[in-house]
Amino acid sequence: AMLLLCLLALLAMCRPVQGTWNTCEGNCGIRPLTSDKERGLTRVVGGKSAEAGAWPWLVSIQDPSVSGTGHLCGGSLISAKWVLTAAHCFAESRNLSAMRLLIGATQLTEPGPGAQVRLIKRLLVHKEYGPADQSNDIALLELNEPVQCSSYIQLACVPNATVNVALLETCYVAGWGATTARSQKSSDVLQEAKVHLINVQVCNSSEWYQGDVHSHNLCAGYPEGGIDTCQGDSGGPLMCKDNNADFFWVVGVTSWGRGCARAKRPGIYTSVQHFYDWILLQMELLPQVEASRSWGHYTTPNVAENFRASPLLYLNLSE
């Protein structure tokens, strides 16, 4: 008994101190609170409310100047201190210091005990983002301090060149955007819907988008329409389950579309895989990581303290 007490005392002394232990190391793309058995269409337009903790890397990017909940765009947590989102969310001049990031929540008005709030330390927009044609529509947000991972907060997996994204079959979109095509109001509860990847050549055909989809885009939805991402889902993820294991890849960033849920007008997403090297460069993960699922194991000691380049330099880095 005395030995057991001594062991317990030793373990108590060795517990990680809150805020200093990287609880996000190890895994990505996992959903501790959700069974990944087929749940059907398990609002986005045509979807349904997500379960608590269903998509633990989802981030609500909020601006107090936006009415209601303040929800502006979605994002994906790809490391303990970085969020992946769309460049067009910041096309208008915004007061970054007043914005906040809500992580680990499903309902915006009642985030719950699993949620954490962070501020934006730095915005990195792709140098060649084109507002006119939404080319290179990708951006990163650095958090003011790292998050602590939990059942409600997990990292997203980012696919490198070895992942055959086109073969991924079980894909979802999720966001707090409009739940009907005519609505400008965001949803309070996270909405999700199952979608299918659609070949970009098909999307670019004469009856569809007539060549406006870029080679660095993905196309997802249904040819007949009915289910799609909509206003307010911008920047959020297109997520596909790995074909051989129980985790999800974030393969796309919600970028644009014509209308919402219209036939032959599916959602257009920025391909995360295409910008894999750009993402690593901005996150200062150099030399590059061999496998994207090992980001959690990869550490660069004191990189933030040792790297003093100006924010302007980051904003001017291109792929």
Backbone bond lengths (Angstrom), bond angles and torsions (degrees), N, CA, C in turn:
res aa  C-N    CA-C-N  psi(-1)  N-CA   C-N-CA  omega(-1)  CA-C   N-CA-C  phi
1 A - - - 1.458 - - 1.528 110.61 -
2 M 1.351 115.50 -41.71 1.461 119.29 179.88 1.530 110.47 -63.28
3 L 1.352 116.45 -39.62 1.460 120.87 178.49 1.528 110.59 -62.52
4 L 1.342 115.76 -41.71 1.463 120.50 179.40 1.526 110.85 -62.75
5 L 1.346 116.49 -42.78 1.463 120.39 178.79 1.526 111.16 -62.28
6 C 1.332 115.56 -40.05 1.463 120.11 179.16 1.529 110.94 -63.75
7 L 1.356 115.35 -41.45 1.464 119.83 179.34 1.525 110.98 -64.38
8 L 1.339 116.00 -42.08 1.462 120.38 179.22 1.526 111.09 -63.61
9 A 1.326 115.96 -40.23 1.466 120.47 178.63 1.526 110.53 -64.21
10 L 1.336 116.09 -40.34 1.460 121.06 179.70 1.524 110.74 -64.71
11 L 1.350 116.16 -43.32 1.460 120.54 178.85 1.524 111.17 -62.48
12 A 1.329 116.44 -39.83 1.468 120.76 179.47 1.523 110.72 -62.27
13 M 1.342 115.77 -39.15 1.458 120.18 179.75 1.522 111.21 -68.23
14 C 1.340 116.09 -28.65 1.459 120.09 -174.63 1.530 113.56 -92.21
15 R 1.311 117.96 0.49 1.466 119.81 -179.02 1.526 110.36 -59.81
16 P 1.336 116.95 139.76 1.465 118.64 177.52 1.523 110.89 -63.19
17 V 1.314 115.83 140.90 1.459 121.08 179.01 1.526 108.69 -80.35
18 Q 1.331 116.98 133.42 1.462 121.36 -179.86 1.526 110.53 -53.51
19 G 1.341 115.92 128.70 1.456 119.88 177.51 1.516 113.61 94.13
20 T 1.330 117.75 -12.21 1.461 118.76 179.89 1.527 112.09 -113.89
21 W 1.316 116.79 -19.13 1.460 120.83 -178.04 1.520 108.92 -93.91
22 N 1.341 117.07 127.84 1.462 119.70 -179.99 1.523 109.41 -79.13
23 T 1.315 116.61 93.23 1.466 121.37 -178.19 1.518 111.83 -75.26
24 C 1.336 118.13 -4.22 1.460 120.89 -177.98 1.525 113.03 -94.25
25 E 1.312 118.51 -2.32 1.462 119.51 -179.45 1.518 110.98 -70.01
26 G 1.316 116.34 148.35 1.461 120.29 171.08 1.502 114.41 115.39
27 N 1.331 118.73 -67.64 1.452 121.17 -172.49 1.520 112.18 -124.99
28 C 1.331 114.24 165.01 1.460 120.57 170.33 1.520 107.71 -147.63
29 G 1.312 115.22 159.97 1.458 120.50 175.35 1.509 116.05 71.98
30 I 1.347 116.91 12.07 1.468 119.09 -179.00 1.526 110.11 -99.43
31 R 1.335 115.38 155.14 1.468 121.47 -176.68 1.525 108.85 -127.41
32 P 1.323 117.52 84.27 1.475 121.21 -173.24 1.520 114.51 -58.32
33 L 1.331 117.97 -29.12 1.464 120.34 -174.20 1.526 113.51 -98.00
34 T 1.328 117.42 2.43 1.463 120.01 -174.06 1.519 110.91 -129.09
35 S 1.311 115.66 134.81 1.458 120.81 172.46 1.517 108.07 -77.81
36 D 1.331 117.72 134.73 1.455 120.40 179.78 1.521 112.67 -93.23
37 K 1.330 116.73 17.43 1.456 118.81 170.76 1.523 107.86 -68.00
38 E 1.307 116.56 150.43 1.467 120.98 -177.11 1.521 110.87 -54.95
39 R 1.339 115.64 122.60 1.457 119.92 -177.70 1.529 111.54 -113.65
40 G 1.340 117.75 16.09 1.451 119.53 -176.56 1.518 108.94 72.63
41 L 1.330 115.62 -147.66 1.459 118.12 175.53 1.506 107.17 -78.65
42 T 1.249 106.50 72.02 1.472 120.52 -165.86 1.437 121.79 -80.08
43 R 8.607 128.99 42.42 1.427 121.56 -27.05 1.485 107.77 -110.70
44 V 1.315 165.04 18.13 1.439 110.81 119.72 1.534 103.31 29.94
45 V 1.334 120.70 159.91 1.458 121.80 178.92 1.513 108.93 -82.68
46 G 1.330 116.95 124.71 1.456 120.80 176.67 1.507 114.66 85.05
47 G 1.320 118.51 5.58 1.460 121.17 178.75 1.512 111.03 -102.05
48 K 1.348 115.78 -150.99 1.463 118.90 176.55 1.518 110.19 -150.86
49 S 1.323 116.63 169.95 1.459 121.05 -177.89 1.524 110.93 -64.20
50 A 1.319 115.43 138.82 1.458 121.01 179.59 1.525 110.52 -83.27
51 E 1.326 116.10 151.74 1.462 121.19 174.03 1.528 109.18 -70.03
52 A 1.317 116.82 156.56 1.463 120.87 176.12 1.527 109.46 -58.88
53 G 1.314 116.58 129.79 1.457 121.14 178.82 1.510 114.94 76.09
54 A 1.351 117.46 10.69 1.465 120.17 -175.08 1.524 112.58 -63.86
55 W 1.328 116.82 -38.66 1.468 121.08 -178.67 1.528 107.82 -128.14
56 P 1.324 117.58 82.13 1.475 121.20 -167.05 1.525 115.95 -72.96
57 W 1.328 117.97 -2.31 1.468 120.06 175.38 1.536 111.44 -101.08
58 L 1.334 117.38 0.65 1.467 120.84 -179.60 1.526 110.98 -70.81
59 V 1.315 116.04 136.91 1.466 122.73 -179.58 1.526 108.82 -125.69
60 S 1.326 116.66 135.39 1.464 121.70 171.26 1.522 108.34 -97.55
61 I 1.336 115.80 116.36 1.463 121.66 177.62 1.521 106.98 -90.75
62 Q 1.323 116.41 118.73 1.461 120.62 -169.55 1.526 112.50 -120.09
63 D 1.330 114.17 139.52 1.459 122.39 178.52 1.526 107.35 -125.44
64 P 1.330 118.13 123.12 1.470 119.95 -177.12 1.525 113.82 -61.21
65 S 1.344 117.08 -17.11 1.467 119.38 178.83 1.526 112.27 -78.23
66 V 1.347 117.07 -11.49 1.466 121.55 177.32 1.525 108.37 -86.19
67 S 1.320 117.11 130.59 1.467 120.80 -176.04 1.523 111.59 -66.43
68 G 1.304 116.27 159.60 1.466 121.69 179.24 1.513 111.40 79.11
69 T 1.321 116.03 -127.19 1.469 121.13 -176.97 1.523 112.68 -74.41
70 G 1.338 117.40 -13.00 1.457 120.68 -176.51 1.512 112.75 87.01
71 H 1.353 117.30 -1.24 1.465 120.74 -177.81 1.522 110.65 -62.83
72 L 1.334 115.39 124.93 1.460 122.32 -179.35 1.519 111.24 -107.82
73 C 1.322 115.75 -51.46 1.459 121.83 -175.84 1.521 109.72 -151.04
74 G 1.311 115.10 165.84 1.451 120.74 172.57 1.517 110.62 -96.08
75 G 1.319 115.46 171.45 1.453 121.72 176.56 1.513 109.38 -160.83
76 S 1.328 115.96 171.04 1.468 121.61 179.27 1.519 109.79 -126.66
77 L 1.320 116.09 131.53 1.464 121.92 178.01 1.524 108.62 -78.36
78 I 1.343 117.90 112.09 1.463 120.24 -177.02 1.527 112.92 -108.33
79 S 1.316 116.88 -10.08 1.465 121.38 168.60 1.522 105.76 -154.04
80 A 1.317 116.80 175.95 1.465 119.71 -176.85 1.522 112.38 -62.68
81 K 1.337 117.07 -16.55 1.469 118.32 -177.99 1.527 114.28 -134.55
82 W 1.339 117.36 14.50 1.465 119.46 179.70 1.525 111.27 -131.81
83 V 1.338 115.28 137.73 1.466 122.68 176.35 1.524 108.69 -120.11
84 L 1.327 115.74 131.56 1.461 123.14 177.84 1.526 109.02 -93.41
85 T 1.339 116.97 133.21 1.464 119.95 -179.18 1.526 109.07 -152.75
86 A 1.338 116.34 -167.76 1.464 121.84 -178.26 1.526 110.64 -100.28
87 A 1.328 115.66 142.86 1.466 120.51 178.94 1.521 111.49 -64.67
88 H 1.337 117.45 -34.98 1.472 119.28 -173.60 1.530 112.58 -67.15
89 C 1.333 117.03 -16.09 1.469 119.84 175.56 1.524 111.29 -62.96
90 F 1.333 115.81 -21.92 1.465 120.55 -176.43 1.524 111.20 -117.45
91 A 1.344 115.78 21.66 1.463 119.86 179.63 1.522 110.75 -64.79
92 E 1.340 116.34 -37.25 1.463 120.35 174.30 1.529 108.70 -84.57
93 S 1.311 115.05 149.28 1.466 119.44 178.86 1.530 109.92 -64.23
94 R 1.326 116.31 126.72 1.465 120.89 -178.21 1.529 110.24 -130.21
95 N 1.307 115.08 149.92 1.458 121.34 176.92 1.529 107.99 -82.99
96 L 1.322 116.46 92.23 1.466 120.72 -174.87 1.519 112.03 -60.87
97 S 1.319 116.70 -33.15 1.468 119.41 -176.94 1.525 111.91 -68.03
98 A 1.342 117.24 -20.07 1.466 120.53 179.95 1.527 112.18 -93.15
99 M 1.327 116.68 -11.21 1.462 120.25 -177.18 1.523 110.93 -81.37
100 R 1.324 115.98 159.51 1.458 119.94 177.59 1.521 109.97 -141.17
101 L 1.306 115.41 157.21 1.457 123.00 179.97 1.520 108.38 -115.60
102 L 1.325 115.92 122.51 1.462 121.58 178.27 1.520 108.05 -102.61
103 I 1.326 115.94 119.69 1.465 122.59 -173.85 1.524 108.80 -121.64
104 G 1.315 117.11 138.60 1.462 120.68 176.76 1.509 114.43 84.59
105 A 1.330 117.64 16.07 1.469 121.67 -179.75 1.522 110.21 -110.41
106 T 1.323 116.36 152.60 1.459 122.21 170.84 1.523 109.77 -111.19
107 Q 1.332 116.48 -39.53 1.463 122.03 177.48 1.524 108.74 -108.23
108 L 1.327 116.30 124.26 1.462 120.33 -173.43 1.520 113.16 -68.57
109 T 1.336 117.48 -37.44 1.470 119.84 -177.88 1.523 112.43 -79.67
110 E 1.327 116.99 -18.98 1.471 121.84 176.27 1.525 108.74 -134.77
111 P 1.332 116.66 76.55 1.471 120.39 -173.41 1.525 114.36 -60.27
112 G 1.328 117.48 -31.40 1.459 120.02 178.71 1.514 112.75 87.81
113 P 1.329 116.66 169.74 1.468 121.79 -174.42 1.526 113.76 -69.79
114 G 1.337 117.39 -16.99 1.464 119.40 -178.68 1.518 113.75 -84.88
115 A 1.326 117.33 -5.78 1.464 121.08 -175.09 1.526 112.22 -85.81
116 Q 1.321 115.59 151.48 1.460 122.50 174.62 1.523 108.77 -132.57
117 V 1.314 116.10 148.37 1.463 122.07 179.46 1.526 108.89 -115.23
118 R 1.323 115.83 135.49 1.458 120.92 176.25 1.523 109.53 -132.40
119 L 1.324 115.34 160.72 1.458 122.13 175.39 1.518 108.96 -104.31
120 I 1.326 115.94 168.48 1.462 120.98 -179.30 1.525 109.59 -92.84
121 K 1.316 115.83 119.47 1.462 120.62 175.99 1.529 110.47 -83.83
122 R 1.354 115.27 -36.48 1.466 118.92 -174.80 1.523 109.86 -159.34
123 L 1.317 116.39 140.52 1.463 123.36 174.97 1.519 108.84 -110.12
124 L 1.324 117.09 126.26 1.461 122.14 178.20 1.522 108.56 -118.87
125 V 1.321 116.12 108.09 1.464 121.85 179.51 1.523 108.62 -101.13
126 H 1.342 117.06 141.37 1.461 119.72 178.39 1.527 109.81 -57.83
127 K 1.320 115.22 133.23 1.464 120.94 -176.03 1.527 111.75 -57.42
128 E 1.332 117.04 -34.21 1.463 120.45 -174.45 1.527 112.78 -102.76
129 Y 1.330 116.17 24.86 1.464 118.68 173.89 1.528 109.43 -61.77
130 G 1.333 115.91 130.55 1.461 120.80 -179.81 1.514 111.67 -112.63
131 P 1.331 118.46 104.14 1.471 120.65 -179.03 1.527 113.46 -58.80
132 A 1.336 116.76 -30.20 1.464 119.92 -176.30 1.523 112.30 -70.25
133 D 1.329 116.73 -41.16 1.472 119.61 -177.22 1.527 113.12 -118.79
134 Q 1.334 116.91 8.12 1.471 123.23 178.94 1.532 112.42 57.05
135 S 1.323 116.86 32.17 1.463 119.81 174.35 1.522 109.86 -75.78
136 N 1.327 116.38 147.60 1.470 122.53 179.31 1.525 112.00 51.80
137 D 1.327 115.24 44.54 1.472 121.46 -175.66 1.528 109.98 -82.36
138 I 1.318 114.59 77.65 1.466 120.18 -176.39 1.528 109.57 -148.80
139 A 1.319 115.86 144.77 1.468 121.22 179.99 1.521 109.05 -152.88
140 L 1.316 115.29 160.29 1.463 122.05 176.26 1.522 109.40 -126.14
141 L 1.318 115.38 143.95 1.461 121.82 174.30 1.522 108.57 -116.53
142 E 1.322 116.48 126.52 1.461 119.87 173.61 1.524 108.22 -92.17
143 L 1.324 116.46 131.62 1.462 121.35 -178.59 1.527 110.84 -78.88
144 N 1.319 115.59 154.15 1.464 119.42 179.04 1.526 111.77 -68.75
145 E 1.334 117.13 -26.17 1.462 121.04 171.70 1.524 108.32 -154.44
146 P 1.334 118.08 152.42 1.466 120.57 -176.38 1.528 112.24 -63.04
147 V 1.322 115.73 151.55 1.466 120.11 174.29 1.522 109.08 -85.85
148 Q 1.322 115.36 162.84 1.458 122.01 172.07 1.527 107.19 -102.77
149 C 1.310 117.20 122.76 1.460 120.24 -179.97 1.529 110.74 -75.56
150 S 1.332 115.14 153.45 1.460 122.54 -176.85 1.521 107.49 -159.74
151 S 1.328 117.02 -169.37 1.461 120.04 175.09 1.523 111.18 -62.53
152 Y 1.339 116.81 -26.72 1.463 121.46 -177.89 1.524 113.20 -94.33
153 I 1.327 117.13 -15.83 1.463 121.62 -177.59 1.525 109.16 -129.96
154 Q 1.321 116.05 117.06 1.454 122.77 178.08 1.525 108.91 -137.11
155 L 1.321 116.26 160.62 1.457 120.70 178.38 1.521 110.79 -83.98
156 A 1.334 115.55 147.68 1.460 121.65 172.34 1.523 109.01 -81.70
157 C 1.326 116.30 152.21 1.466 121.73 173.74 1.524 109.32 -93.99
158 V 1.328 116.15 134.43 1.463 121.97 179.82 1.527 108.76 -109.28
159 P 1.337 118.72 124.79 1.469 120.79 -174.46 1.527 113.22 -78.17
160 N 1.325 115.55 130.59 1.458 119.52 172.89 1.532 108.93 -90.08
161 A 1.330 116.83 -170.95 1.465 121.09 -172.69 1.524 113.47 -66.72
162 T 1.328 117.94 -17.17 1.470 119.88 -176.92 1.529 112.66 -80.31
163 V 1.325 117.83 -13.47 1.464 121.09 -178.16 1.528 109.44 -85.36
164 N 1.329 117.05 126.71 1.465 121.01 177.67 1.529 108.68 -88.32
165 V 1.319 115.22 86.22 1.467 121.37 -173.71 1.524 111.66 -60.30
166 A 1.325 117.17 -37.36 1.469 120.83 -175.96 1.524 112.74 -61.03
167 L 1.334 117.23 -22.86 1.466 120.52 -178.22 1.526 112.90 -90.43
168 L 1.324 118.07 -5.09 1.466 120.30 -179.98 1.530 109.32 -72.89
169 E 1.321 116.18 129.73 1.468 120.52 -168.72 1.525 114.61 -106.56
170 T 1.325 117.91 -29.06 1.470 120.79 -174.57 1.521 109.18 -105.52
171 C 1.326 115.75 99.15 1.465 120.58 -172.80 1.526 111.60 -123.85
172 Y 1.321 115.50 148.23 1.460 122.35 -179.25 1.521 110.23 -135.64
173 V 1.322 114.88 154.20 1.459 121.62 165.95 1.521 107.07 -118.24
174 A 1.318 116.23 154.11 1.464 120.12 178.67 1.520 109.00 -151.26
175 G 1.324 115.19 147.68 1.457 119.08 178.53 1.511 112.13 177.73
176 W 1.317 114.84 172.66 1.465 122.09 178.84 1.527 110.55 -103.13
177 G 1.323 117.21 22.00 1.459 121.37 -176.16 1.513 113.11 -76.52
178 A 1.337 115.04 -173.31 1.462 121.93 -177.70 1.524 110.64 -59.42
179 T 1.324 116.71 142.00 1.466 121.83 -178.29 1.523 112.55 -99.77
180 T 1.322 117.05 -6.12 1.461 121.23 171.04 1.519 107.59 -134.28
181 A 1.328 116.13 155.00 1.463 120.11 -173.04 1.526 112.96 -62.05
182 R 1.328 117.88 -28.61 1.464 120.18 -176.46 1.528 113.33 -95.20
183 S 1.305 116.80 -5.80 1.462 120.06 -175.98 1.523 111.09 -80.99
184 Q 1.322 116.23 139.13 1.464 121.31 173.06 1.526 110.92 -102.64
185 K 1.325 116.38 -2.03 1.458 121.51 -175.27 1.524 110.37 -92.32
186 S 1.324 116.49 135.24 1.459 119.81 178.56 1.521 110.16 -77.72
187 S 1.332 115.00 160.53 1.462 121.23 179.35 1.526 109.80 -85.63
188 D 1.325 116.71 144.53 1.462 120.59 177.64 1.523 110.85 -76.05
189 V 1.328 116.43 -35.23 1.465 121.91 -178.13 1.527 109.20 -104.09
190 L 1.313 116.70 135.65 1.459 122.24 178.92 1.524 110.45 -54.41
191 Q 1.333 115.93 131.83 1.461 121.88 179.61 1.522 109.62 -109.57
192 E 1.315 116.22 147.70 1.459 120.91 179.19 1.521 109.73 -137.69
193 A 1.317 116.52 154.30 1.460 121.34 175.94 1.521 109.29 -154.44
194 K 1.309 115.21 146.73 1.457 120.99 176.73 1.527 108.94 -83.14
195 V 1.321 116.53 136.27 1.465 121.38 179.37 1.524 109.29 -135.02
196 H 1.319 116.08 168.67 1.462 121.63 176.61 1.524 109.39 -117.22
197 L 1.330 116.16 142.01 1.457 119.99 171.72 1.526 108.28 -69.17
198 I 1.322 115.94 137.37 1.463 121.99 179.39 1.524 107.72 -119.78
199 N 1.326 116.24 134.39 1.459 121.30 -178.83 1.532 110.75 -54.17
200 V 1.337 116.14 133.47 1.466 120.53 -177.23 1.528 111.38 -62.72
201 Q 1.335 117.42 -33.30 1.467 119.50 177.53 1.524 111.21 -63.21
202 V 1.330 116.19 -39.05 1.469 120.26 175.72 1.524 109.44 -63.73
203 C 1.340 116.00 -44.20 1.466 120.96 -179.45 1.519 112.18 -62.09
204 N 1.317 116.08 -28.38 1.462 120.38 -177.52 1.522 113.29 -90.80
205 S 1.318 117.61 1.07 1.464 120.72 -176.80 1.532 111.29 -67.92
206 S 1.317 115.60 167.69 1.471 121.50 -170.45 1.521 113.56 -61.50
207 E 1.338 118.06 -32.61 1.463 120.38 -179.25 1.531 112.50 -87.69
208 W 1.330 116.24 -6.24 1.460 119.81 -178.06 1.533 109.33 -106.41
209 Y 1.357 117.22 -105.16 1.466 119.83 -175.61 1.530 114.42 -102.90
210 Q 1.318 117.04 3.94 1.469 122.72 170.25 1.527 113.91 51.98
211 G 1.323 116.11 43.88 1.460 120.54 174.14 1.514 116.36 84.90
212 D 1.328 117.99 5.64 1.470 120.55 -177.54 1.527 114.10 -83.25
213 V 1.334 117.05 -8.88 1.467 120.83 -179.34 1.525 108.58 -86.67
214 H 1.318 117.00 129.87 1.465 121.67 -177.12 1.526 111.32 -80.93
215 S 1.320 115.51 162.43 1.470 120.48 177.87 1.522 111.31 -67.22
216 H 1.334 117.23 -21.86 1.469 120.13 178.38 1.532 111.62 -94.37
217 N 1.328 116.68 18.46 1.467 121.91 175.58 1.521 111.41 -106.03
218 L 1.326 115.29 160.81 1.457 123.18 167.00 1.523 107.33 -119.24
219 C 1.313 115.25 156.46 1.453 122.23 -178.54 1.525 106.73 -124.68
220 A 1.329 117.87 131.37 1.468 119.49 -178.05 1.523 110.79 -150.50
221 G 1.315 114.65 146.07 1.462 121.52 179.83 1.511 108.77 150.48
222 Y 1.330 115.80 -134.81 1.460 122.62 178.23 1.527 108.17 -141.42
223 P 1.343 117.92 137.39 1.471 119.78 178.93 1.526 112.86 -54.36
224 E 1.342 115.89 -35.99 1.466 119.93 -177.74 1.526 112.75 -83.64
225 G 1.328 118.13 -4.25 1.459 121.84 -178.65 1.515 111.63 79.01
226 G 1.328 115.94 -160.80 1.467 121.36 176.91 1.508 114.92 97.42
227 I 1.341 117.59 -31.54 1.467 121.96 179.18 1.521 107.99 -134.25
228 D 1.329 116.50 128.91 1.461 118.92 -173.45 1.524 109.34 -168.72
229 T 1.336 115.01 163.07 1.457 119.11 168.13 1.527 108.11 -80.60
230 C 1.320 117.21 158.58 1.467 120.46 -175.12 1.529 109.23 -144.23
231 Q 1.335 117.10 -173.58 1.461 121.16 -177.68 1.531 110.94 -51.63
232 G 1.309 116.34 133.03 1.457 120.30 179.17 1.509 113.32 96.08
233 D 1.351 116.24 -15.97 1.461 119.79 174.22 1.523 110.81 -86.46
234 S 1.331 117.30 -9.10 1.460 122.40 -178.99 1.520 111.29 -48.36
235 G 1.335 115.10 140.34 1.458 120.24 177.98 1.508 114.26 83.85
236 G 1.326 116.78 -18.81 1.462 120.96 179.69 1.520 111.98 -76.42
237 P 1.330 116.96 174.85 1.459 120.13 -170.52 1.524 116.02 -92.68
238 L 1.325 113.99 148.49 1.462 123.91 159.45 1.523 104.44 -100.28
239 M 1.340 116.85 119.85 1.472 121.57 -169.36 1.523 110.59 -121.39
240 C 1.322 116.43 133.33 1.461 120.88 179.11 1.525 110.08 -126.94
241 K 1.319 114.75 136.69 1.461 120.70 179.20 1.523 109.94 -73.85
242 D 1.311 116.24 138.26 1.455 120.73 174.93 1.525 109.02 -61.12
243 N 1.332 116.71 141.07 1.467 119.90 -176.58 1.521 113.31 -72.95
244 N 1.334 116.91 -18.50 1.465 119.77 -173.86 1.520 114.60 -117.50
245 A 1.313 118.07 -6.22 1.470 120.19 -177.03 1.524 109.82 -147.26
246 D 1.328 115.19 167.71 1.460 121.12 -171.91 1.530 111.67 -93.14
247 F 1.321 116.87 64.93 1.459 121.17 174.29 1.527 108.86 -152.14
248 F 1.334 115.59 165.25 1.465 121.72 -176.98 1.524 111.78 -112.13
249 W 1.330 114.99 145.38 1.459 122.67 169.66 1.526 108.70 -99.81
250 V 1.328 117.70 140.17 1.464 120.49 166.24 1.525 105.97 -89.72
251 V 1.325 115.82 104.63 1.466 120.79 -173.71 1.525 112.30 -96.78
252 G 1.342 116.97 -19.21 1.456 119.14 -177.25 1.512 113.07 -144.26
253 V 1.334 115.03 156.50 1.468 123.26 173.20 1.527 106.81 -113.46
254 T 1.321 117.25 124.38 1.464 121.12 -177.11 1.527 110.43 -58.55
255 S 1.343 116.23 121.78 1.457 120.79 -172.78 1.529 113.21 -116.03
256 W 1.342 117.63 -63.90 1.462 118.66 -176.19 1.523 111.19 -158.45
257 G 1.309 115.39 177.93 1.457 123.18 177.84 1.514 107.22 -179.34
258 R 1.325 117.09 166.14 1.470 120.53 177.10 1.516 108.02 -104.04
259 G 1.335 115.41 111.05 1.452 119.39 -173.00 1.516 109.20 70.92
260 C 1.315 117.20 -162.86 1.466 122.30 177.76 1.521 108.95 -135.42
261 A 1.319 116.41 128.00 1.467 123.17 173.78 1.528 113.06 62.37
262 R 1.333 117.49 27.87 1.463 120.35 177.70 1.520 110.52 -86.39
263 A 1.334 116.35 152.54 1.466 121.04 178.01 1.529 110.05 -62.26
264 K 1.323 115.68 137.80 1.463 123.55 178.97 1.532 113.06 57.93
265 R 1.333 115.63 22.21 1.469 121.24 175.28 1.528 108.92 -134.18
266 P 1.343 116.84 59.90 1.474 119.63 -178.35 1.524 111.80 -69.69
267 G 1.328 115.53 171.78 1.453 120.65 179.34 1.520 111.87 -70.39
268 I 1.332 115.80 144.93 1.462 121.84 178.02 1.532 108.16 -111.12
269 Y 1.318 115.23 133.28 1.464 122.34 -173.09 1.524 109.63 -126.96
270 T 1.315 116.67 145.68 1.460 121.26 171.32 1.521 108.22 -74.69
271 S 1.330 117.05 128.40 1.465 120.68 179.36 1.527 110.19 -71.59
272 V 1.312 116.54 116.70 1.465 121.09 179.83 1.527 110.13 -67.64
273 Q 1.322 116.43 -37.76 1.466 120.40 179.45 1.529 111.20 -59.05
274 H 1.321 116.84 -41.03 1.463 121.30 -179.40 1.527 111.26 -59.26
275 F 1.330 116.48 -34.00 1.465 121.24 -176.23 1.529 112.49 -103.41
276 Y 1.322 116.59 20.13 1.468 121.07 -177.69 1.533 111.49 -56.25
277 D 1.334 116.98 -48.70 1.467 120.23 -178.71 1.529 111.20 -65.75
278 W 1.321 116.40 -38.38 1.470 120.31 178.00 1.523 110.38 -61.34
279 I 1.320 116.47 -42.79 1.470 121.00 179.70 1.528 110.32 -61.47
280 L 1.333 116.26 -46.66 1.470 120.01 179.33 1.523 111.19 -60.38
281 L 1.323 116.00 -40.33 1.462 120.51 -179.16 1.523 110.95 -62.63
282 Q 1.321 116.60 -45.68 1.461 119.71 -179.81 1.528 112.02 -65.93
283 M 1.331 116.43 -35.11 1.464 120.52 -178.58 1.525 112.48 -80.60
284 E 1.353 115.46 -0.56 1.466 121.40 178.95 1.519 112.51 65.07
285 L 1.334 116.70 26.37 1.463 119.94 176.33 1.522 108.39 -86.91
286 L 1.300 115.10 75.16 1.453 121.89 179.74 1.524 108.69 -123.81
287 P 1.330 120.83 133.40 1.461 124.87 2.12 1.524 111.67 -65.86
288 Q 1.319 115.55 161.56 1.453 119.45 -174.98 1.524 111.68 -62.94
289 V 1.313 114.08 148.43 1.459 120.92 -179.81 1.518 109.03 -77.50
290 E 1.320 116.57 141.70 1.465 120.74 -179.57 1.523 111.64 -65.02
291 A 1.322 117.33 -49.61 1.462 121.00 -175.75 1.515 109.90 -126.67
292 S 1.322 115.94 136.07 1.460 119.56 -174.30 1.517 112.61 -66.03
293 R 1.342 118.66 -26.32 1.461 119.55 179.53 1.528 111.44 -76.01
294 S 1.333 118.21 -5.11 1.466 119.64 -179.85 1.524 112.00 -100.69
295 W 1.334 117.46 10.27 1.465 119.10 178.34 1.515 111.04 -54.30
296 G 1.327 115.73 -40.82 1.462 120.10 -177.00 1.517 112.67 -62.34
297 H 1.342 116.45 -24.25 1.465 119.99 -179.12 1.529 111.52 -91.56
298 Y 1.320 116.23 -11.68 1.458 120.69 -172.86 1.520 109.92 -91.60
299 T 1.315 117.77 126.96 1.461 120.26 179.71 1.519 110.31 -129.99
300 T 1.299 116.15 142.17 1.453 122.57 172.72 1.521 106.87 -118.78
301 P 1.337 118.99 99.77 1.468 121.19 -173.12 1.527 112.57 -56.22
302 N 1.325 114.43 128.20 1.462 121.87 172.79 1.528 113.91 55.45
303 V 1.336 116.55 28.04 1.462 118.24 -176.49 1.527 110.98 -61.45
304 A 1.332 117.23 -35.52 1.472 119.95 -179.41 1.525 110.84 -65.76
305 E 1.339 116.18 -36.78 1.459 120.09 -178.68 1.530 111.44 -75.52
306 N 1.348 116.34 -31.67 1.453 120.04 -173.48 1.523 113.24 -89.24
307 F 1.337 117.48 -14.00 1.457 120.63 -175.22 1.521 108.37 -109.35
308 R 1.330 116.92 110.18 1.462 120.80 -171.78 1.526 112.84 -113.59
309 A 1.314 118.03 25.69 1.462 119.48 178.64 1.521 110.14 -64.41
310 S 1.320 116.27 151.38 1.465 119.84 -178.07 1.522 110.48 -74.32
311 P 1.341 117.10 154.08 1.465 120.32 176.46 1.523 112.44 -56.47
312 L 1.344 116.74 -32.10 1.458 120.15 -178.86 1.522 110.93 -62.03
313 L 1.334 116.70 -37.57 1.459 120.35 178.19 1.524 110.11 -60.94
314 Y 1.314 116.65 -42.21 1.459 120.14 179.43 1.521 110.92 -62.88
315 L 1.317 115.96 -42.80 1.462 119.61 -178.27 1.521 111.56 -65.09
316 N 1.333 117.28 -21.02 1.455 120.27 -178.07 1.525 113.36 -99.31
317 L 1.328 117.45 1.95 1.454 119.49 177.28 1.514 108.77 -77.78
318 S 1.303 116.88 131.36 1.468 120.15 177.49 1.509 108.66 -112.35
319 E 1.324 113.76 174.90 1.463 118.65 -175.28 1.511 110.97 -61.94
